[in-house]
Amino acid sequence: DTEYGVDAILWVGGLGDRGSLAAARIVKGDVNPSGHTSDIWYSDFTKDPTFTNFSDMSQNIDADGNRMNSWFYYGNGDATVFSNVEFREGIYYGYRYYETKAADMNAANPGSGDAWYAENVLYPFGFGLSYTSFDWQLAGISASKTIAQPNQTITIKVQVENTGAVAGKDVVEIYASTPYTTGGIEKASAVLVGYGKTKLLQPGEKDIVTVQVVAQDMASFDWNDANGNGFAGYELEKGDYVISARSDSHTVMLAETFTIAEDILCTTDYVTGNEIVPAFVDDFDTTREDLLDNMISRANGLEQPVAQTPEERVLSDVEAAILDSQETYYPYMDEEGQPWYVSEVPSNWTQDVATTITEADLAGKVYAEPEVMDGIALAATDDVSQMWDEYMNSLSWDKLVSIVGNSPGATEGPVQIRGGTCWQSAPITAATWNQDLVREQGMSYANFALLNGNFGWNGIACNIHRSPFNGRTFEYYSEDPVLTATNSAIIVECAITKGVINYAKHFFANVQEHNRADYGGVCTFATEQVFREIYMKA
């Protein structure tokens, strides 16, 4: 920076127990840094689309010069104990907002978007420097440039060569740019769909990074039939799909165009085969009229949304009654007639029956919960579940009490197993963009849990960095759901292989701590597209 005389910056974040030693090795030059940012770094957070609607809203000043708040109000003007947050930015937050707005500005007035981006973004999402240099060449793509099925796999191979004088690693980020129609389904101009990292390359050495993408991963969730084709759900609209290999969210290194001739409706999940249908409809609608009236759109220039006013937070009598009737739930409160009420446990459940099955035999084996029909629980019949049932049947009442009462139980926190290594914060883990390294970390977590006697772990945390002011930013990996989900899945898989029960948290869209409590609570509103494409995907 010419103003301050700084010619290099090393971002190290939450260092954990030993991260300071690693940072020192990088500064000395013993290790070549190869991390890339896990969030976009913008120059003025007050201009970000999430800034006006988050937390207690006191960052906003009303027309009378007073700081605003986020409380819901009764019709008589009294404040409730419930606060509200609306995701008026929709899918346009983080790099999705900055890349899309810049692209649209450039399309309307060439060069204007580049100037705006340079003024508003310090470092793109996925940005990172190295002590060496690299050259990229396309090493192979899928045989067909035509996409005809939602489960079609697209393979991209990128050859990376170290052209500098120092050994180093590089990250290949794969983004999808999908066809957008003004006023149609909202779509960001660039969305991360996969990534990979090279091995340590000596000067002159080459490596091929292979990334596979399923077509359905590029689909948009049309929650309100915005394109008027009579369908609500995931869609791959006809048109050109540009898949690019980038060094960060803004810098395109290689690009290839694929084509979809006719709209593809993605009606089933390509992994489970389950039908995909809109979930947040009718009584479970997650929108409000003022949310829909004030959401930003590519159709109107992606301007920062206005703050929700107190007048927009006045509850109807029905809404107030629903919120005030909320209560903390415990299983013993179940009542006969409820669909989940259990009047009879499986007939094969018993206690204190000898068996040769051990806990070690069950490590990594997933138990299928009994199915409840008319209040009667029916045990699963698969071999693994029967093994679990036989083991559980061997436990006496005293043994069960001992397990629950004397076990260390579940350890809390996504960066440390109780008493063990305190790892670097989650955003730094994500910044490695290194799935093999994260797998090593995951096995370390799992092994220490076993060593420490923990059968459960309240981690990993897989919410999204909606803004820099998230309540638990250090626990969550990234602003991007693919980067977040990839890291989370690896850690969970490692825990399972060691028989450690993993309680990933905190469901989804948990992006603030203000009023996150059982004496009230936060009411979060967004469209199903926002929840599905961003927060639930993580």
C-alpha positions in Angstrom: 0.0 0.0 0.0 1.6 3.2 -1.1 -0.1 5.3 1.6 1.2 3.2 4.5 4.3 1.7 3.0 3.0 -1.9 3.3 4.0 -4.2 0.5 2.7 -7.5 1.9 -0.1 -8.6 4.2 -0.5 -12.1 5.8 -4.0 -12.9 7.0 -3.8 -15.4 9.8 -7.1 -15.1 11.7 -7.7 -17.1 14.8 -4.4 -18.9 15.3 -5.4 -21.7 17.8 -2.7 -23.4 19.8 0.1 -23.5 17.3 -0.9 -21.3 14.4 1.5 -18.5 15.4 4.5 -20.9 14.8 3.1 -21.7 11.3 2.7 -18.0 10.6 6.3 -17.4 11.6 7.5 -20.0 9.2 5.7 -18.3 6.4 7.1 -14.9 7.3 10.6 -16.4 7.4 10.1 -17.9 3.9 10.4 -21.5 5.1 6.8 -22.2 3.9 5.2 -20.8 0.8 1.6 -19.6 1.7 -1.1 -21.1 -0.5 -4.3 -20.1 1.2 -7.1 -18.1 -0.4 -9.7 -16.0 1.3 -12.9 -17.7 2.5 -14.9 -14.5 2.3 -14.8 -11.4 0.1 -13.1 -8.4 1.7 -14.9 -5.2 0.7 -13.8 -1.6 1.4 -16.8 -0.3 3.2 -19.1 -2.7 5.0 -21.8 0.0 5.5 -22.4 -0.2 1.7 -22.9 -4.0 1.8 -26.5 -5.2 1.0 -26.7 -7.1 4.3 -25.7 -4.1 6.4 -29.1 -2.4 6.7 -31.0 -5.5 8.0 -29.2 -7.6 10.6 -29.0 -8.0 14.4 -30.6 -5.3 16.5 -30.9 -2.8 13.6 -29.3 0.0 15.7 -26.8 0.6 12.9 -29.7 2.4 11.1 -30.9 6.0 11.9 -34.6 6.9 11.3 -35.9 10.2 9.9 -36.0 11.7 13.5 -32.3 10.9 14.1 -33.1 8.0 16.4 -31.4 4.6 16.3 -33.7 1.8 15.0 -34.4 -1.6 16.5 -35.5 -5.0 15.4 -38.4 -5.8 17.7 -41.8 -7.0 16.6 -44.7 -4.9 18.0 -48.3 -5.7 19.1 -51.1 -3.8 17.5 -51.3 -1.5 20.5 -47.8 -0.3 20.0 -46.1 -2.4 22.8 -42.9 -4.2 21.9 -42.9 -8.0 22.0 -39.9 -10.1 23.1 -39.4 -11.3 19.5 -37.1 -9.7 17.1 -37.1 -9.9 13.3 -34.5 -10.1 10.6 -35.3 -10.1 6.8 -32.8 -11.3 4.2 -33.7 -8.5 1.8 -30.5 -9.0 -0.1 -31.9 -12.3 -1.3 -29.1 -14.4 -2.9 -27.0 -11.3 -3.5 -24.6 -11.1 -0.6 -20.8 -11.6 -0.4 -19.1 -12.2 -3.8 -22.4 -13.0 -5.4 -23.5 -9.4 -5.0 -20.2 -7.7 -6.0 -19.5 -10.0 -9.0 -23.1 -9.7 -10.3 -23.5 -5.9 -9.8 -20.1 -5.3 -11.6 -21.0 -7.7 -14.4 -24.4 -6.0 -15.0 -22.8 -2.5 -14.9 -20.3 -3.6 -17.5 -23.0 -5.0 -19.7 -24.9 -1.7 -19.6 -21.8 0.6 -19.7 -18.5 -1.2 -20.5 -15.8 -0.5 -17.9 -18.2 1.0 -15.3 -18.5 -2.2 -13.4 -14.7 -2.7 -13.3 -14.3 0.8 -11.8 -17.1 0.2 -9.3 -15.6 -3.2 -8.3 -12.1 -1.7 -7.8 -13.6 1.0 -5.5 -15.7 -1.4 -3.4 -13.6 -4.6 -3.2 -10.3 -5.0 -1.6 -9.8 -8.7 -2.1 -12.1 -11.0 -4.0 -13.5 -14.2 -2.5 -11.0 -17.0 -3.1 -8.1 -14.6 -3.5 -4.5 -15.6 -2.5 -0.9 -14.8 -3.4 2.2 -17.0 -3.4 6.0 -16.6 -3.4 6.0 -18.3 -6.8 4.0 -18.0 -10.0 1.8 -20.5 -11.9 0.6 -21.1 -15.4 -2.7 -22.8 -16.2 -3.7 -24.8 -19.3 -6.9 -26.6 -20.0 -6.1 -30.3 -19.8 -9.5 -31.8 -20.6 -13.3 -31.3 -20.4 -16.4 -33.5 -20.7 -16.7 -35.0 -24.1 -20.1 -33.3 -24.8 -20.7 -29.6 -24.5 -24.5 -30.3 -24.4 -26.2 -30.8 -21.1 -29.3 -32.9 -21.5 -29.8 -34.5 -18.0 -29.9 -32.9 -14.5 -27.5 -35.7 -13.2 -25.0 -35.3 -16.0 -21.5 -35.0 -14.7 -19.2 -32.3 -16.2 -15.5 -32.9 -15.7 -12.9 -30.1 -15.9 -9.2 -30.8 -15.8 -6.7 -28.0 -15.4 -2.9 -28.4 -15.7 -1.1 -26.1 -13.3 2.7 -25.5 -13.8 4.9 -23.8 -11.3 6.7 -21.2 -13.4 8.5 -19.5 -10.5 11.6 -20.3 -8.5 10.0 -21.5 -5.2 8.0 -24.6 -4.5 4.3 -24.0 -3.9 0.7 -25.0 -4.2 -2.1 -23.4 -6.2 -5.9 -23.5 -6.0 -8.3 -24.0 -8.9 -11.8 -22.6 -8.3 -14.6 -23.6 -10.7 -17.5 -21.2 -11.1 -20.8 -21.4 -13.1 -22.3 -18.5 -14.9 -25.9 -19.3 -15.9 -28.4 -17.7 -18.3 -30.4 -14.8 -16.7 -33.5 -13.2 -17.9 -34.4 -9.7 -16.6 -37.4 -10.1 -14.2 -37.0 -13.9 -14.2 -35.4 -16.3 -11.7 -32.8 -14.4 -9.7 -29.3 -15.6 -10.5 -25.8 -14.5 -9.5 -23.3 -14.0 -12.4 -20.8 -16.3 -10.8 -21.3 -19.2 -8.3 -18.7 -21.5 -6.9 -19.5 -25.2 -7.9 -16.3 -27.0 -7.1 -12.6 -26.6 -6.4 -9.3 -28.5 -6.1 -5.7 -27.9 -5.1 -2.4 -29.0 -6.5 0.2 -31.0 -4.7 3.4 -29.2 -3.6 4.9 -28.3 -7.0 8.7 -27.8 -7.4 9.8 -25.1 -9.9 9.0 -26.4 -13.4 6.7 -29.2 -12.1 3.2 -29.7 -13.3 0.0 -31.2 -11.8 -3.5 -31.8 -13.1 -6.4 -30.7 -10.9 -9.6 -32.5 -11.7 -13.0 -31.1 -10.6 -16.4 -32.8 -11.3 -19.6 -30.9 -11.3 -23.1 -32.3 -11.6 -25.4 -30.2 -13.8 -28.1 -30.0 -11.1 -25.6 -28.2 -8.9 -25.9 -25.2 -11.3 -29.8 -25.2 -11.0 -31.7 -22.3 -9.6 -34.6 -22.7 -7.2 -37.6 -20.9 -8.8 -39.7 -20.6 -5.6 -42.5 -18.5 -7.1 -42.5 -19.6 -10.7 -40.8 -16.4 -11.7 -40.3 -17.6 -15.3 -44.0 -18.5 -15.7 -43.6 -22.1 -16.8 -46.0 -23.5 -14.2 -43.2 -25.1 -12.2 -41.8 -24.2 -8.8 -38.5 -25.9 -7.9 -35.0 -26.4 -9.2 -34.6 -25.6 -12.9 -31.8 -25.5 -15.4 -33.1 -22.9 -17.9 -32.2 -23.3 -21.6 -29.2 -21.3 -22.8 -25.5 -21.0 -22.4 -23.7 -22.1 -19.2 -20.2 -20.8 -18.9 -18.0 -22.9 -16.6 -14.8 -21.1 -15.7 -11.7 -21.9 -13.8 -10.7 -18.9 -11.7 -7.9 -18.0 -9.4 -10.5 -16.1 -7.3 -14.1 -15.1 -7.8 -13.2 -12.2 -10.1 -10.2 -13.5 -12.1 -11.1 -15.9 -15.0 -8.2 -18.0 -16.1 -10.0 -20.5 -18.4 -13.7 -20.8 -19.6 -15.8 -23.2 -21.5 -19.4 -22.9 -22.7 -22.0 -25.6 -22.3 -25.5 -25.5 -23.7 -28.9 -26.6 -22.6 -31.4 -26.7 -25.5 -34.6 -26.9 -23.4 -35.5 -26.2 -19.8 -34.6 -29.1 -17.5 -36.8 -29.4 -14.4 -34.9 -31.1 -11.5 -37.7 -33.0 -9.8 -35.6 -35.5 -7.8 -32.4 -35.3 -5.8 -29.6 -36.9 -7.8 -28.0 -38.4 -4.7 -31.0 -39.8 -2.7 -33.6 -40.0 -5.5 -36.1 -38.2 -3.2 -38.7 -36.0 -4.8 -37.9 -32.2 -4.5 -41.0 -30.1 -3.7 -41.3 -26.6 -2.3 -41.4 -26.9 1.5 -42.1 -23.3 2.7 -45.6 -22.8 1.5 -49.0 -22.1 2.9 -48.9 -22.2 6.7 -45.1 -22.6 6.5 -44.5 -19.6 4.3 -41.2 -17.9 5.2 -41.8 -14.5 3.6 -43.6 -11.4 4.5 -45.2 -8.7 2.3 -42.7 -6.1 3.2 -39.8 -8.5 2.5 -41.0 -9.2 -1.0 -41.7 -5.5 -1.6 -38.1 -4.5 -0.6 -35.9 -7.3 -1.9 -33.2 -6.3 -4.3 -33.1 -7.7 -7.8 -30.9 -7.6 -10.9 -34.0 -6.2 -12.6 -33.7 -2.9 -10.6 -29.9 -2.5 -10.3 -29.0 -4.3 -7.1 -29.1 -1.3 -4.8 -28.7 -1.6 -1.1 -32.0 -2.5 0.4 -33.7 -0.1 2.9 -34.0 -1.0 6.6 -37.2 -2.5 7.8 -39.3 0.0 9.7 -41.1 -0.5 13.0 -44.4 0.0 11.1 -43.5 -3.0 9.0 -43.0 -5.1 12.2 -46.5 -4.6 13.7 -48.0 -8.1 14.1 -51.5 -9.1 13.3 -53.4 -10.6 16.2 -53.0 -14.1 14.6 -49.2 -13.7 14.2 -48.9 -12.4 17.8 -50.9 -15.3 19.1 -48.8 -17.8 17.3 -45.5 -16.4 18.6 -46.8 -16.0 22.2 -48.0 -19.6 22.2 -44.4 -20.9 21.6 -43.0 -23.2 24.3 -39.9 -25.2 24.9 -40.4 -28.8 23.8 -39.2 -31.9 25.5 -40.0 -35.5 24.4 -41.9 -36.3 27.6 -44.5 -33.7 26.6 -45.7 -35.9 23.7 -49.4 -36.7 23.8 -51.4 -39.5 22.4 -52.8 -38.6 19.0 -49.7 -36.7 17.8 -48.1 -38.3 14.7 -44.8 -38.8 16.5 -46.3 -40.2 19.8 -45.0 -43.6 20.7 -47.2 -45.9 22.7 -45.2 -49.1 22.2 -41.5 -49.6 21.6 -40.3 -52.4 19.2 -41.2 -55.8 20.5 -37.6 -57.1 20.2 -36.2 -54.4 22.6 -35.1 -55.8 26.0 -32.2 -55.6 28.5 -29.3 -57.5 29.9 -29.0 -60.2 27.2 -25.5 -61.5 26.5 -23.9 -60.7 23.1 -20.5 -60.8 21.5 -21.0 -57.5 19.7 -18.8 -54.6 20.9 -18.9 -50.9 20.5 -15.8 -51.3 18.2 -17.9 -53.5 15.9 -20.4 -50.7 15.5 -18.0 -47.9 14.8 -19.0 -46.1 11.6 -22.2 -48.2 11.2 -25.4 -46.1 10.9 -28.5 -47.1 12.8 -31.9 -46.7 11.2 -34.5 -45.3 13.6 -37.7 -47.3 14.1 -40.6 -46.3 12.0 -43.7 -45.1 14.0 -47.1 -46.3 12.7 -50.2 -45.6 14.7 -48.1 -45.0 17.8 -46.2 -48.3 17.5 -42.5 -48.2 16.8 -41.3 -50.9 14.4 -37.6 -51.8 14.5 -35.6 -51.5 11.3 -34.8 -54.9 9.7 -31.4 -54.1 8.0 -28.4 -56.0 9.3 -26.6 -52.9 10.7 -29.7 -51.8 12.7 -30.2 -55.4 14.0 -26.5 -55.3 15.2 -27.2 -52.1 17.1 -30.4 -53.5 18.6 -28.6 -56.6 19.8 -25.9 -54.5 21.4 -28.4 -52.2 23.1 -30.4 -55.2 24.3 -27.2 -56.4 26.1 -27.1 -53.3 28.3 -28.7 -53.5 31.8 -30.6 -50.6 33.3 -27.7 -49.8 35.6 -25.3 -49.8 32.7 -27.5 -47.4 30.7 -27.6 -45.1 33.7 -23.9 -45.3 34.1 -23.3 -44.5 30.4 -25.5 -41.4 30.6 -24.4 -40.3 34.1 -20.7 -41.0 34.1 -19.6 -40.6 30.4 -17.9 -37.3 29.4 -20.7 -37.1 26.9 -20.7 -34.7 24.0 -18.0 -32.1 23.9 -18.9 -28.6 22.9 -17.4 -26.4 20.2 -16.3 -26.7 16.6 -12.6 -25.8 17.0 -11.7 -28.0 19.9 -12.5 -31.4 21.4 -12.7 -30.9 25.2 -9.1 -30.9 26.6 -7.5 -31.3 23.2 -5.9 -29.2 20.6 -7.5 -25.8 20.0 -7.4 -25.5 16.2 -7.3 -22.4 14.1 -10.7 -20.8 13.6 -13.0 -22.3 10.9 -12.5 -19.5 8.3 -8.7 -20.2 8.3 -9.4 -23.9 7.8 -11.6 -23.0 4.8 -8.9 -20.7 3.5 -6.6 -23.7 2.9 -9.0 -24.8 0.1 -7.3 -28.2 0.8 -9.6 -31.1 1.2 -6.8 -33.6 2.0 -5.5 -31.4 4.8 -9.0 -30.9 6.2 -9.4 -34.7 6.2 -6.3 -35.0 8.3 -7.7 -32.5 10.7 -11.0 -34.4 10.8 -9.2 -37.7 11.8 -7.3 -35.8 14.5 -10.6 -34.5 15.9 -12.1 -38.0 15.9 -9.1 -39.7 17.4 -8.9 -37.3 20.2 -12.6 -37.7 20.9 -12.0 -41.4 21.3 -8.9 -40.9 23.5 -10.9 -38.5 25.7 -13.9 -40.7 26.0 -16.3 -38.4 24.1 -19.0 -40.3 22.2 -20.5 -37.1 20.8 -19.3 -33.7 19.5 -21.3 -30.5 19.2 -19.6 -29.5 16.0 -18.9 -29.0 13.2 -20.5 -25.6 12.6 -21.8 -25.1 9.1 -23.7 -21.9 8.9 -23.0 -19.1 6.5 -21.1 -15.8 6.9 -24.0 -13.6 5.8 -22.1 -10.6 7.0 -18.9 -9.8 8.9 -21.1 -9.2 11.9 -22.3 -12.7 12.3 -22.5 -13.8 15.9 -20.3 -16.9 15.4 -18.1 -16.0 12.4 -15.1 -17.9 13.9 -17.1 -21.1 14.1 -18.4 -21.0 10.5 -16.2 -21.6 7.5 -17.2 -19.2 4.8 -19.7 -17.1 3.0 -20.0 -19.8 0.3 -22.2 -22.9 0.8 -20.0 -25.2 -1.4 -16.8 -24.3 0.4 -18.7 -24.6 3.8 -20.4 -27.9 2.9 -17.3 -29.5 1.6 -15.3 -28.9 4.7 -18.2 -29.8 7.0 -18.9 -33.1 5.2 -15.3 -34.2 5.4 -15.1 -33.5 9.2 -18.5 -35.3 9.8 -17.3 -38.3 7.7 -14.1 -38.6 9.7 -16.0 -38.5 13.0 -18.4 -41.2 11.9 -15.6 -43.5 10.9 -14.5 -43.5 14.6 -18.0 -43.9 16.0 -18.2 -40.3 17.2 -21.7 -38.9 17.0 -21.5 -35.5 15.3 -24.1 -32.9 16.1 -23.5 -30.4 13.2 -24.8 -27.0 14.1 -26.8 -24.7 14.2 -29.5 -25.9 11.8 -29.5 -23.2 9.2 -29.8 -19.4 8.8 -28.4 -18.9 12.3 -26.5 -15.7 11.5 -26.8 -13.5 14.7 -26.7 -13.7 18.5 -29.0 -10.8 19.2 -32.1 -12.1 21.0 -31.1 -15.7 20.2 -32.8 -16.9 23.4 -35.7 -19.0 24.7 -37.4 -15.9 26.4 -38.2 -14.6 22.9 -36.3 -15.3 19.8 -35.3 -14.3 16.3 -37.9 -14.6 13.5 -36.0 -15.0 10.2 -37.6 -14.3 6.9 -36.3 -15.1 3.4 -37.6 -16.8 0.2 -37.2 -20.5 -0.2 -34.7 -19.8 -3.0 -32.5 -18.0 -0.5 -32.7 -20.8 2.1 -32.2 -23.6 -0.4 -29.4 -22.1 -2.6 -27.4 -20.6 0.3 -28.2 -21.6 3.9 -29.6 -25.1 3.6 -27.0 -26.1 1.1 -24.2 -25.5 3.6 
